[in-house]
Structures are given as C-alpha cells and as structure tokens.
Amino acid sequence: MSTDARTVTVKLLDKEYTISCPDGAEAELLASADYLNQKMLDIRHSGKIIGLERIAVMAALNMSHELIKSREEQRQAVEVNLRRLGQKIDQSLARNSASRVDENSSSS
C-alpha cells in the first residue's frame, strides 16, 4: 500500500482483524465492518450455520445478493425516469409542432 495507508482494527464475531486502508477511508471501513459483523451475527444467531468461515461466506453471499438486487432496482428506476422524460420531450415536440401548424394556417 502507499505511505498514505492507515491501520484500523475491526471486530467481526468477537475476533479482531487489523486492516490497512487509505488515509481518509477509515470511517467507510469501520461502517463496512459494522455492517458485515451485524450480518454475521444474524446468521450465527439463526443457528443454522456453524463455523466462522461458513458464516463469513454466507454473509458475503447475502450481501452480494443485496447489492445485485439494489443495482437492478436502480437500473429499473433509471429506465422508468428515462421513459417518462422521453414522453415529456415527445409531448413538448408535438405541442411545438402543432403550434407551428396553427401559425402557418392563420397566416395564409
């Protein structure tokens, strides 16, 4: 890492890990670790999965699923907004075109 790296200690399932991160990114790293820790605690408390590695993998899979689902929802929202904007543009062009026809008819 660069000389601008910082060392941060995070705690996941009562185990401490020392992680290097870029200077200024400590807050994001800690927030990410807190989120991961909560996901891992939820999985451990469900009692269905045992073992730190298995819990970590399941948490990673769940978080990946959340990310993919969120991206798809955002993509769909962008498509809806683009369609709505396209309709507004079409309506505006149609009104503009109709007003030109009216102007040309009245000036003849």
All heavy atoms as an XYZ file, in Angstrom:
835
protein
N       0.839     -1.182      0.000
C       0.000      0.000      0.000
C       0.885      1.248      0.000
O       2.064      1.197      0.287
C      -0.901      0.015      1.230
C      -1.911     -1.096      1.294
S      -3.428     -0.521      2.044
C      -4.481     -0.493      0.626
N       0.294      2.367     -0.260
C       1.046      3.615     -0.301
C       1.379      4.084      1.116
O       0.905      3.550      2.101
C       0.232      4.677     -1.035
O      -0.858      5.068     -0.241
N       2.183      5.117      1.197
C       2.545      5.668      2.501
C       1.363      6.360      3.157
O       1.440      6.693      4.334
C       3.718      6.658      2.350
O       3.321      7.682      1.434
C       4.957      5.954      1.871
N       0.280      6.575      2.408
C      -0.914      7.216      2.953
C      -1.874      6.210      3.573
O      -3.010      6.539      3.853
C      -1.640      8.009      1.863
C      -0.832      9.206      1.387
O       0.075      9.637      2.125
O      -1.118      9.700      0.285
N      -1.438      4.968      3.782
C      -2.298      3.936      4.342
C      -2.352      4.054      5.862
O      -1.391      4.457      6.507
C      -1.801      2.555      3.946
N      -3.497      3.717      6.402
C      -3.714      3.700      7.838
C      -4.043      2.268      8.246
O      -4.560      1.494      7.457
C      -4.886      4.597      8.225
C      -4.673      6.046      7.903
C      -3.859      6.707      8.996
N      -3.801      8.127      8.772
C      -2.669      8.791      8.657
N      -1.519      8.177      8.752
N      -2.683     10.084      8.452
N      -3.772      1.953      9.496
C      -4.120      0.641     10.035
C      -5.309      0.818     10.965
O      -5.299      1.674     11.840
C      -2.927      0.032     10.800
O      -1.829     -0.076      9.904
C      -3.260     -1.330     11.322
N      -6.334      0.017     10.723
C      -7.562      0.093     11.510
C      -7.865     -1.306     12.036
O      -7.716     -2.287     11.312
C      -8.739      0.604     10.648
C     -10.033      0.639     11.439
C      -8.427      1.974     10.069
N      -8.297     -1.379     13.272
C      -8.679     -2.663     13.851
C     -10.200     -2.757     13.832
O     -10.896     -1.856     14.310
C      -8.155     -2.792     15.296
O      -6.733     -2.692     15.270
C      -8.546     -4.125     15.900
N     -10.700     -3.852     13.250
C     -12.138     -4.094     13.206
C     -12.424     -5.389     13.951
O     -11.553     -6.251     14.073
C     -12.670     -4.160     11.756
C     -12.442     -2.847     11.036
C     -12.060     -5.304     10.980
N     -13.646     -5.518     14.411
C     -14.035     -6.702     15.169
C     -15.185     -7.389     14.447
O     -16.210     -6.768     14.163
C     -14.457     -6.280     16.574
C     -14.439     -7.371     17.587
C     -14.664     -6.764     18.971
C     -14.439     -7.805     20.037
N     -14.645     -7.240     21.386
N     -14.978     -8.662     14.120
C     -16.004     -9.472     13.465
C     -16.219    -10.724     14.300
O     -15.281    -11.489     14.523
C     -15.584     -9.853     12.045
C     -15.297     -8.690     11.093
C     -14.694     -9.192      9.800
C     -16.563     -7.887     10.827
N     -17.424    -10.913     14.764
C     -17.763    -12.042     15.630
C     -16.756    -12.204     16.763
O     -16.184    -13.273     16.977
C     -17.887    -13.341     14.833
C     -19.079    -13.468     13.903
C     -19.128    -14.861     13.299
C     -20.384    -13.159     14.598
N     -16.521    -11.134     17.473
C     -15.647    -11.107     18.649
C     -14.184    -11.391     18.344
O     -13.402    -11.649     19.257
C     -16.148    -12.081     19.725
C     -17.576    -11.778     20.151
O     -17.918    -10.580     20.239
O     -18.353    -12.725     20.380
N     -13.800    -11.371     17.089
C     -12.403    -11.575     16.706
C     -11.890    -10.297     16.052
O     -12.560     -9.730     15.190
C     -12.287    -12.758     15.750
C     -10.872    -13.182     15.481
C     -10.827    -14.486     14.694
C      -9.385    -14.860     14.448
N      -9.242    -16.103     13.717
N     -10.708     -9.852     16.455
C     -10.158     -8.608     15.921
C      -9.278     -8.867     14.705
O      -8.523     -9.842     14.672
C      -9.371     -7.865     17.002
C     -10.256     -7.296     18.085
C      -9.506     -6.383     19.036
O      -8.257     -6.323     18.991
O     -10.192     -5.728     19.842
N      -9.405     -7.961     13.725
C      -8.618     -8.014     12.496
C      -8.004     -6.634     12.284
O      -8.683     -5.625     12.433
C      -9.494     -8.370     11.290
C     -10.129     -9.734     11.384
C     -11.359     -9.913     12.030
C      -9.499    -10.846     10.839
C     -11.944    -11.158     12.124
C     -10.090    -12.108     10.929
C     -11.306    -12.246     11.574
O     -11.864    -13.484     11.665
N      -6.729     -6.615     11.928
C      -6.051     -5.363     11.619
C      -6.009     -5.224     10.108
O      -5.494     -6.103      9.406
C      -4.631     -5.348     12.211
O      -4.734     -5.541     13.628
C      -3.946     -4.025     11.939
N      -6.558     -4.125      9.624
C      -6.724     -3.901      8.187
C      -6.053     -2.587      7.805
O      -6.179     -1.588      8.509
C      -8.225     -3.797      7.813
C      -9.037     -4.934      8.416
C      -8.419     -3.671      6.316
C      -8.859     -6.259      7.761
N      -5.344     -2.590      6.679
C      -4.801     -1.343      6.121
C      -5.830     -0.744      5.184
O      -6.494     -1.465      4.433
C      -3.516     -1.614      5.341
O      -2.483     -1.968      6.215
N      -5.945      0.573      5.243
C      -6.868      1.251      4.332
C      -6.284      2.622      3.997
O      -5.453      3.142      4.735
C      -8.263      1.370      4.931
S      -8.409      2.525      6.292
N      -6.703      3.188      2.880
C      -6.207      4.515      2.502
C      -6.562      5.563      3.555
O      -7.603      5.467      4.213
C      -6.923      4.815      1.185
C      -7.399      3.500      0.691
C      -7.626      2.645      1.891
N      -5.700      6.531      3.696
C      -5.947      7.634      4.617
C      -7.264      8.308      4.246
O      -7.531      8.586      3.079
C      -4.784      8.634      4.531
C      -4.855      9.700      5.599
O      -5.470      9.448      6.652
O      -4.295     10.792      5.392
N      -8.105      8.522      5.224
C      -9.391      9.163      4.984
C     -10.526      8.180      4.763
O     -11.681      8.575      4.691
N     -10.216      6.894      4.626
C     -11.251      5.891      4.361
C     -11.597      5.081      5.610
O     -12.312      4.091      5.528
C     -10.814      4.960      3.236
N     -11.089      5.512      6.754
C     -11.295      4.757      7.985
C     -12.773      4.631      8.341
O     -13.250      3.566      8.728
C     -10.544      5.400      9.156
C      -9.052      5.442      9.001
C      -8.549      6.716      8.326
O      -9.351      7.469      7.726
O      -7.331      6.955      8.386
N     -13.517      5.718      8.192
C     -14.941      5.702      8.549
C     -15.707      4.704      7.691
O     -16.551      3.958      8.205
C     -15.539      7.094      8.415
N     -15.410      4.685      6.379
C     -16.095      3.733      5.498
C     -15.736      2.293      5.852
O     -16.589      1.406      5.836
C     -15.766      3.996      4.024
C     -16.427      5.237      3.475
C     -15.447      6.389      3.350
O     -14.297      6.267      3.809
O     -15.842      7.420      2.786
N     -14.465      2.061      6.180
C     -14.032      0.717      6.564
C     -14.746      0.280      7.837
O     -15.263     -0.841      7.916
C     -12.517      0.656      6.751
C     -11.973     -0.672      7.293
C     -12.298     -1.827      6.357
C     -10.471     -0.568      7.518
N     -14.806      1.150      8.818
C     -15.475      0.804     10.074
C     -16.971      0.566      9.864
O     -17.543     -0.366     10.434
C     -15.236      1.897     11.114
C     -13.799      1.999     11.628
C     -13.615      3.256     12.469
C     -13.398      0.757     12.405
N     -17.598      1.388      9.038
C     -19.025      1.193      8.745
C     -19.251     -0.130      8.013
O     -20.200     -0.859      8.321
C     -19.556      2.361      7.918
N     -18.361     -0.454      7.074
C     -18.464     -1.721      6.349
C     -18.282     -2.898      7.294
O     -19.012     -3.895      7.213
C     -17.414     -1.789      5.236
O     -17.634     -0.779      4.298
N     -17.323     -2.792      8.183
C     -17.067     -3.864      9.150
C     -18.262     -4.027     10.091
O     -18.651     -5.162     10.414
C     -15.793     -3.579      9.927
N     -18.851     -2.921     10.522
C     -20.034     -2.997     11.388
C     -21.193     -3.690     10.674
O     -21.888     -4.519     11.255
C     -20.468     -1.603     11.850
C     -19.550     -1.016     12.906
O     -18.772     -1.769     13.531
O     -19.616      0.216     13.107
N     -21.374     -3.341      9.408
C     -22.450     -3.955      8.631
C     -22.199     -5.454      8.461
O     -23.103     -6.271      8.674
C     -22.563     -3.258      7.267
C     -23.721     -3.723      6.428
C     -25.027     -3.433      6.806
C     -23.518     -4.441      5.265
C     -26.095     -3.844      6.037
C     -24.587     -4.858      4.489
C     -25.875     -4.564      4.879
O     -26.938     -4.984      4.121
N     -20.976     -5.812      8.103
C     -20.620     -7.228      7.953
C     -20.780     -7.961      9.281
O     -21.332     -9.075      9.316
C     -19.183     -7.360      7.438
C     -18.619     -8.786      7.354
C     -19.483     -9.670      6.469
C     -17.175     -8.736      6.858
N     -20.321     -7.373     10.359
C     -20.439     -8.005     11.668
C     -21.902     -8.269     12.015
O     -22.246     -9.342     12.511
C     -19.774     -7.143     12.747
C     -19.708     -7.855     14.076
O     -19.205     -8.974     14.176
N     -20.222     -7.213     15.103
N     -22.780     -7.300     11.732
C     -24.196     -7.485     12.022
C     -24.785     -8.626     11.195
O     -25.552     -9.445     11.713
C     -24.985     -6.194     11.777
C     -26.420     -6.278     12.232
C     -26.561     -6.634     13.704
O     -26.000     -5.979     14.564
N     -27.302     -7.683     14.000
N     -24.411     -8.694      9.920
C     -24.888     -9.786      9.062
C     -24.401    -11.137      9.595
O     -25.151    -12.112      9.620
C     -24.408     -9.595      7.616
C     -25.050     -8.441      6.910
C     -26.518     -8.707      6.713
C     -27.171     -7.623      5.908
N     -28.613     -7.843      5.763
N     -23.138    -11.181     10.014
C     -22.578    -12.425     10.544
C     -23.255    -12.812     11.867
O     -23.542    -13.991     12.095
C     -21.062    -12.289     10.718
C     -20.323    -12.190      9.385
S     -18.559    -11.870      9.559
C     -17.979    -13.479     10.107
N     -23.525    -11.831     12.723
C     -24.232    -12.112     13.975
C     -25.633    -12.654     13.706
O     -26.080    -13.608     14.366
C     -24.318    -10.850     14.831
C     -23.041    -10.422     15.539
C     -23.201     -9.019     16.129
C     -22.652    -11.423     16.616
N     -26.326    -12.053     12.732
C     -27.671    -12.535     12.378
C     -27.632    -13.990     11.951
O     -28.481    -14.795     12.352
C     -28.275    -11.670     11.259
C     -28.593    -10.247     11.693
O     -28.603     -9.963     12.911
O     -28.813     -9.408     10.790
N     -26.640    -14.332     11.132
C     -26.513    -15.712     10.646
C     -26.171    -16.646     11.806
O     -26.749    -17.732     11.935
C     -25.464    -15.791      9.518
C     -25.996    -15.071      8.270
C     -25.108    -17.239      9.200
C     -24.965    -14.825      7.193
N     -25.250    -16.230     12.650
C     -24.869    -17.079     13.790
C     -26.052    -17.295     14.726
O     -26.288    -18.406     15.192
C     -23.700    -16.465     14.558
C     -23.241    -17.375     15.714
C     -21.986    -16.903     16.355
N     -22.238    -15.687     17.142
C     -21.314    -15.038     17.813
N     -20.050    -15.436     17.786
N     -21.613    -13.965     18.503
N     -26.847    -16.235     14.962
C     -27.992    -16.350     15.872
C     -29.113    -17.210     15.282
O     -29.932    -17.737     16.033
C     -28.526    -14.979     16.265
C     -27.600    -14.214     17.147
N     -26.945    -14.748     18.232
C     -27.192    -12.913     17.092
C     -26.191    -13.836     18.811
N     -26.308    -12.712     18.130
N     -29.133    -17.346     13.961
C     -30.158    -18.208     13.358
C     -29.912    -19.663     13.720
O     -30.834    -20.476     13.699
C     -30.177    -18.042     11.838
O     -29.085    -18.734     11.239
N     -28.660    -19.980     14.048
C     -28.323    -21.332     14.481
C     -28.223    -22.361     13.376
O     -27.941    -23.520     13.635
N     -28.441    -21.951     12.140
C     -28.436    -22.901     11.031
C     -27.038    -23.152     10.490
O     -26.792    -24.182      9.871
C     -29.338    -22.398      9.905
C     -30.796    -22.301     10.298
C     -31.630    -21.723      9.179
C     -33.069    -21.535      9.625
N     -33.873    -20.875      8.612
N     -26.133    -22.208     10.700
C     -24.785    -22.330     10.142
C     -23.783    -22.195     11.282
O     -23.876    -21.282     12.105
C     -24.536    -21.264      9.062
C     -25.519    -21.473      7.912
C     -23.104    -21.319      8.554
C     -25.508    -20.397      6.877
N     -22.811    -23.104     11.299
C     -21.799    -23.111     12.348
C     -20.427    -22.966     11.703
O     -20.174    -23.503     10.631
C     -21.872    -24.415     13.166
C     -23.245    -24.528     13.835
C     -20.764    -24.473     14.202
C     -23.493    -25.846     14.523
N     -19.560    -22.228     12.372
C     -18.194    -22.045     11.890
C     -17.996    -20.660     11.302
O     -18.806    -20.209     10.484
N     -16.923    -20.024     11.740
C     -16.643    -18.651     11.310
C     -16.558    -18.529      9.792
O     -17.141    -17.622      9.195
C     -15.339    -18.161     11.958
C     -14.904    -16.749     11.599
C     -15.928    -15.741     12.075
C     -13.541    -16.444     12.200
N     -15.846    -19.446      9.155
C     -15.681    -19.366      7.707
C     -17.001    -19.512      6.977
O     -17.309    -18.758      6.051
C     -14.700    -20.440      7.237
C     -14.381    -20.347      5.761
C     -13.346    -21.382      5.337
O     -12.265    -21.429      5.946
O     -13.645    -22.131      4.391
N     -17.818    -20.453      7.385
C     -19.119    -20.659      6.737
C     -20.040    -19.453      6.957
O     -20.761    -19.037      6.051
C     -19.791    -21.922      7.247
C     -19.124    -23.175      6.747
C     -19.795    -24.400      7.360
N     -19.152    -25.603      6.894
C     -19.657    -26.395      5.960
N     -20.815    -26.107      5.412
N     -19.005    -27.475      5.582
N     -19.998    -18.904      8.151
C     -20.811    -17.715      8.444
C     -20.352    -16.552      7.578
O     -21.176    -15.822      7.011
C     -20.738    -17.366      9.942
C     -21.479    -18.425     10.761
C     -21.316    -15.973     10.209
C     -21.308    -18.293     12.271
N     -19.033    -16.377      7.459
C     -18.497    -15.279      6.641
C     -18.893    -15.438      5.179
O     -19.277    -14.462      4.519
C     -16.978    -15.211      6.776
N     -18.818    -16.664      4.660
C     -19.190    -16.910      3.262
C     -20.674    -16.636      3.055
O     -21.072    -15.994      2.075
C     -18.814    -18.345      2.831
C     -19.461    -18.709      1.501
C     -17.305    -18.496      2.759
N     -21.501    -17.096      3.981
C     -22.947    -16.867      3.843
C     -23.260    -15.378      3.923
O     -24.083    -14.861      3.154
C     -23.717    -17.630      4.926
C     -25.205    -17.577      4.749
S     -25.797    -18.146      3.141
C     -25.354    -19.858      3.174
N     -22.594    -14.654      4.818
C     -22.799    -13.205      4.915
C     -22.385    -12.525      3.614
O     -23.087    -11.634      3.119
C     -22.020    -12.634      6.096
N     -21.254    -12.948      3.055
C     -20.783    -12.366      1.788
C     -21.783    -12.638      0.667
O     -22.078    -11.749     -0.144
C     -19.408    -12.920      1.432
N     -22.316    -13.845      0.616
C     -23.308    -14.174     -0.415
C     -24.583    -13.348     -0.232
O     -25.143    -12.833     -1.210
C     -23.644    -15.667     -0.377
C     -22.574    -16.593     -0.923
C     -22.930    -18.052     -0.631
C     -22.390    -16.386     -2.415
N     -25.030    -13.205      0.999
C     -26.232    -12.397      1.258
C     -26.015    -10.939      0.873
O     -26.886    -10.313      0.263
C     -26.636    -12.498      2.735
C     -27.216    -13.849      3.096
O     -27.647    -14.612      2.239
N     -27.211    -14.162      4.384
N     -24.848    -10.408      1.220
C     -24.555     -9.011      0.890
C     -24.410     -8.825     -0.614
O     -24.846     -7.807     -1.168
C     -23.306     -8.552      1.639
C     -23.535     -8.461      3.146
S     -22.039     -8.296      4.135
C     -21.446     -6.711      3.595
N     -23.823     -9.801     -1.299
C     -23.718     -9.731     -2.761
C     -25.097     -9.735     -3.395
O     -25.366     -8.983     -4.338
C     -22.896    -10.903     -3.295
O     -21.578    -10.818     -2.843
N     -25.975    -10.570     -2.857
C     -27.350    -10.621     -3.360
C     -28.041     -9.271     -3.163
O     -28.722     -8.769     -4.067
C     -28.127    -11.731     -2.646
C     -29.571    -11.765     -3.010
N     -30.025    -12.200     -4.226
C     -30.675    -11.385     -2.315
C     -31.344    -12.099     -4.277
N     -31.758    -11.605     -3.124
N     -27.874     -8.672     -1.991
C     -28.449     -7.346     -1.728
C     -27.940     -6.315     -2.725
O     -28.701     -5.491     -3.229
C     -28.109     -6.881     -0.313
C     -28.806     -7.625      0.789
C     -28.300     -7.223      2.176
O     -27.445     -6.313      2.275
O     -28.763     -7.815      3.163
N     -26.631     -6.361     -2.991
C     -26.031     -5.402     -3.920
C     -26.594     -5.576     -5.329
O     -26.969     -4.589     -5.983
C     -24.511     -5.576     -3.943
C     -23.738     -4.695     -4.912
C     -23.912     -3.225     -4.575
C     -22.263     -5.072     -4.906
N     -26.673     -6.808     -5.799
C     -27.194     -7.076     -7.143
C     -28.658     -6.648     -7.239
O     -29.079     -6.023     -8.220
C     -27.009     -8.564     -7.504
C     -25.526     -8.844     -7.731
C     -27.841     -8.956     -8.715
C     -25.171    -10.312     -7.831
N     -29.436     -6.960     -6.210
C     -30.849     -6.575     -6.199
C     -30.989     -5.052     -6.213
O     -31.817     -4.501     -6.943
C     -31.521     -7.167     -4.957
C     -32.996     -6.995     -4.911
C     -33.573     -7.708     -3.696
C     -35.047     -7.444     -3.564
N     -35.608     -8.064     -2.361
N     -30.176     -4.369     -5.428
C     -30.210     -2.908     -5.386
C     -29.842     -2.306     -6.735
O     -30.480     -1.348     -7.197
C     -29.255     -2.404     -4.306
O     -29.185     -1.013     -4.321
N     -28.816     -2.863     -7.375
C     -28.424     -2.364     -8.702
C     -29.537     -2.540     -9.711
O     -29.790     -1.662    -10.538
C     -27.163     -3.089     -9.180
C     -25.905     -2.630     -8.517
C     -24.723     -3.387     -9.064
N     -23.470     -2.924     -8.488
C     -22.317     -3.525     -8.673
N     -22.228     -4.601     -9.424
N     -21.223     -3.046     -8.112
N     -30.226     -3.682     -9.658
C     -31.322     -3.940    -10.588
C     -32.470     -2.962    -10.336
O     -33.055     -2.422    -11.281
C     -31.805     -5.382    -10.462
C     -32.981     -5.734    -11.351
C     -32.727     -5.562    -12.843
O     -31.564     -5.583    -13.288
O     -33.714     -5.413    -13.587
N     -32.780     -2.708     -9.072
C     -33.837     -1.759     -8.751
C     -33.470     -0.360     -9.230
O     -34.323      0.359     -9.763
C     -34.104     -1.764     -7.240
C     -34.787     -3.023     -6.759
C     -34.830     -3.151     -5.239
O     -34.239     -2.287     -4.533
O     -35.442     -4.114     -4.758
N     -32.208      0.027     -9.072
C     -31.761      1.336     -9.547
C     -31.831      1.402    -11.069
O     -32.248      2.419    -11.633
C     -30.345      1.629     -9.072
C     -30.242      1.947     -7.608
C     -28.807      2.156     -7.153
O     -27.852      1.756     -7.818
N     -28.642      2.788     -6.005
N     -31.439      0.330    -11.747
C     -31.492      0.301    -13.209
C     -32.933      0.462    -13.684
O     -33.213      1.233    -14.609
C     -30.900     -1.015    -13.736
C     -30.805     -1.070    -15.264
C     -30.469     -2.463    -15.773
N     -31.487     -3.447    -15.464
C     -32.665     -3.557    -16.098
N     -32.972     -2.720    -17.076
N     -33.534     -4.477    -15.761
N     -33.850     -0.243    -13.023
C     -35.256     -0.134    -13.404
C     -35.787      1.283    -13.158
O     -36.546      1.811    -13.970
C     -36.093     -1.163    -12.646
C     -35.858     -2.579    -13.114
C     -36.622     -3.612    -12.305
O     -37.327     -3.282    -11.345
N     -36.482     -4.872    -12.674
N     -35.379      1.892    -12.045
C     -35.817      3.262    -11.748
C     -35.286      4.231    -12.796
O     -36.007      5.142    -13.222
C     -35.350      3.676    -10.351
N     -34.053      4.051    -13.236
C     -33.485      4.913    -14.276
C     -34.258      4.733    -15.577
O     -34.578      5.714    -16.258
C     -31.980      4.616    -14.478
C     -31.455      5.253    -15.752
C     -31.175      5.097    -13.277
N     -34.589      3.487    -15.918
C     -35.356      3.234    -17.145
C     -36.720      3.916    -17.090
O     -37.158      4.524    -18.069
C     -35.534      1.734    -17.370
C     -34.304      1.041    -17.893
C     -34.534     -0.441    -18.154
O     -35.700     -0.911    -18.075
O     -33.534     -1.136    -18.427
N     -37.394      3.831    -15.954
C     -38.702      4.474    -15.798
C     -38.557      5.988    -15.960
O     -39.341      6.627    -16.674
C     -39.328      4.123    -14.427
C     -40.513      5.026    -14.102
C     -39.746      2.661    -14.400
N     -37.553      6.555    -15.325
C     -37.337      8.003    -15.439
C     -36.995      8.419    -16.861
O     -37.456      9.461    -17.334
C     -36.245      8.460    -14.460
C     -36.718      8.457    -13.029
O     -37.908      8.582    -12.757
N     -35.785      8.305    -12.100
N     -36.185      7.610    -17.555
C     -35.853      7.930    -18.943
C     -37.084      7.847    -19.841
O     -37.271      8.697    -20.721
C     -34.764      6.992    -19.458
C     -33.357      7.254    -18.935
C     -32.396      6.161    -19.413
C     -32.865      8.623    -19.375
N     -37.936      6.842    -19.620
C     -39.167      6.737    -20.401
C     -40.071      7.943    -20.151
O     -40.633      8.518    -21.083
C     -39.916      5.442    -20.058
C     -39.561      4.308    -20.972
C     -40.509      3.123    -20.786
N     -39.697      2.009    -20.332
C     -39.697      1.478    -19.128
N     -40.524      1.906    -18.215
N     -38.903      0.489    -18.819
N     -40.190      8.316    -18.882
C     -41.021      9.475    -18.522
C     -40.472     10.744    -19.167
O     -41.222     11.548    -19.717
C     -41.067      9.615    -16.995
C     -42.085     10.623    -16.524
C     -42.184     10.668    -15.004
N     -42.538      9.367    -14.459
C     -41.924      8.799    -13.416
N     -40.933      9.407    -12.808
N     -42.321      7.631    -12.972
N     -39.180     10.919    -19.126
C     -38.555     12.085    -19.745
C     -38.760     12.065    -21.255
O     -39.066     13.094    -21.863
C     -37.059     12.114    -19.410
C     -36.248     13.297    -19.893
C     -36.820     14.597    -19.357
C     -34.793     13.150    -19.486
N     -38.618     10.895    -21.873
C     -38.857     10.777    -23.315
C     -40.277     11.143    -23.690
O     -40.512     11.818    -24.702
N     -41.240     10.721    -22.860
C     -42.641     11.068    -23.114
C     -42.858     12.578    -23.011
O     -43.575     13.167    -23.821
C     -43.559     10.334    -22.131
C     -43.651      8.849    -22.392
C     -44.401      8.111    -21.285
O     -44.674      8.658    -20.218
N     -44.721      6.849    -21.546
N     -42.238     13.204    -22.024
C     -42.374     14.662    -21.877
C     -41.777     15.377    -23.075
O     -42.346     16.356    -23.570
C     -41.687     15.132    -20.591
C     -42.450     14.796    -19.339
C     -41.734     15.340    -18.106
C     -42.519     15.050    -16.849
N     -41.888     15.619    -15.653
N     -40.635     14.897    -23.550
C     -40.000     15.502    -24.728
C     -40.905     15.339    -25.944
O     -41.123     16.292    -26.697
C     -38.610     14.894    -24.976
C     -37.638     15.340    -23.872
C     -38.078     15.270    -26.359
C     -36.309     14.611    -23.882
N     -41.447     14.129    -26.123
C     -42.348     13.881    -27.253
C     -43.572     14.793    -27.193
O     -43.991     15.357    -28.207
C     -42.793     12.420    -27.281
C     -41.675     11.465    -27.673
O     -40.650     11.939    -28.228
O     -41.819     10.239    -27.422
N     -44.160     14.947    -26.000
C     -45.331     15.809    -25.842
C     -44.986     17.262    -26.146
O     -45.749     17.964    -26.820
C     -45.889     15.690    -24.423
C     -46.531     14.352    -24.129
C     -46.855     14.175    -22.648
O     -46.504     15.007    -21.818
N     -47.509     13.060    -22.329
N     -43.836     17.694    -25.674
C     -43.409     19.071    -25.919
C     -43.176     19.310    -27.408
O     -43.583     20.339    -27.956
C     -42.143     19.365    -25.127
O     -41.702     20.670    -25.339
N     -42.525     18.351    -28.074
C     -42.290     18.478    -29.510
C     -43.603     18.472    -30.278
O     -43.765     19.220    -31.247
C     -41.377     17.352    -30.004
C     -39.916     17.438    -29.567
C     -39.176     16.165    -29.967
C     -39.245     18.668    -30.158
N     -44.552     17.646    -29.844
C     -45.852     17.585    -30.517
C     -46.596     18.911    -30.359
O     -47.188     19.420    -31.316
C     -46.685     16.439    -29.964
N     -46.563     19.491    -29.153
C     -47.221     20.798    -28.940
C     -46.551     21.873    -29.777
O     -47.217     22.719    -30.367
C     -47.171     21.177    -27.459
C     -48.229     20.512    -26.618
C     -48.325     21.157    -25.246
N     -47.068     21.103    -24.515
C     -46.745     20.177    -23.618
N     -47.594     19.219    -23.337
N     -45.581     20.205    -23.000
N     -45.226     21.853    -29.808
C     -44.466     22.833    -30.579
C     -44.800     22.699    -32.064
O     -45.009     23.692    -32.760
C     -42.972     22.648    -30.325
C     -42.139     23.791    -30.849
O     -42.668     24.833    -31.202
N     -40.840     23.597    -30.900
N     -44.873     21.478    -32.540
C     -45.187     21.230    -33.951
C     -46.617     21.674    -34.262
O     -46.869     22.284    -35.300
C     -45.009     19.745    -34.256
O     -45.318     19.469    -35.588
N     -47.541     21.396    -33.352
C     -48.945     21.785    -33.568
C     -49.090     23.299    -33.579
O     -49.849     23.858    -34.383
C     -49.829     21.176    -32.486
N     -48.345     23.979    -32.720
C     -48.452     25.443    -32.695
C     -47.874     26.048    -33.966
O     -48.354     27.069    -34.454
C     -47.775     26.026    -31.455
O     -46.383     25.831    -31.512
N     -46.868     25.426    -34.550
C     -46.336     25.916    -35.827
C     -47.332     25.738    -36.957
O     -47.472     26.600    -37.810
C     -45.033     25.180    -36.166
C     -43.854     25.631    -35.366
C     -42.607     24.977    -35.862
N     -41.491     25.239    -34.977
C     -40.377     24.574    -34.960
N     -40.186     23.584    -35.813
N     -39.421     24.876    -34.126
N     -48.021     24.602    -36.939
C     -49.047     24.350    -37.964
C     -50.131     25.394    -37.835
O     -50.611     25.940    -38.830
C     -49.594     22.918    -37.837
C     -50.839     22.732    -38.702
C     -48.532     21.898    -38.205
N     -50.566     25.680    -36.597
C     -51.609     26.698    -36.377
C     -51.148     28.069    -36.854
O     -51.920     28.802    -37.471
C     -51.981     26.770    -34.895
C     -52.769     25.566    -34.413
O     -53.282     24.825    -35.281
O     -52.855     25.345    -33.184
N     -49.910     28.434    -36.591
C     -49.378     29.728    -37.030
C     -49.358     29.824    -38.550
O     -49.709     30.847    -39.122
C     -47.961     29.936    -36.480
C     -47.907     30.204    -35.000
C     -46.452     30.277    -34.474
O     -45.515     30.231    -35.288
O     -46.302     30.362    -33.252
N     -48.930     28.743    -39.197
C     -48.858     28.745    -40.659
C     -50.259     28.800    -41.264
O     -50.469     29.438    -42.297
C     -48.122     27.510    -41.162
C     -46.644     27.559    -40.870
O     -46.082     28.642    -40.643
N     -45.981     26.406    -40.876
N     -51.232     28.153    -40.641
C     -52.612     28.160    -41.173
C     -53.242     29.540    -41.036
O     -53.967     29.989    -41.927
C     -53.482     27.145    -40.400
O     -52.987     25.850    -40.575
N     -53.001     30.199    -39.940
C     -53.625     31.511    -39.718
C     -52.943     32.606    -40.529
O     -53.548     33.630    -40.815
C     -53.611     31.861    -38.226
O     -52.283     31.951    -37.744
N     -51.712     32.435    -40.916
C     -51.016     33.478    -41.686
C     -51.287     33.333    -43.183
O     -50.974     34.209    -43.949
C     -49.501     33.429    -41.428
O     -48.956     32.210    -41.878
N     -51.944     32.284    -43.619
C     -52.206     32.101    -45.048
C     -53.415     32.845    -45.508
O     -54.314     33.190    -44.945
C     -52.451     30.641    -45.405
O     -51.480     29.806    -44.918
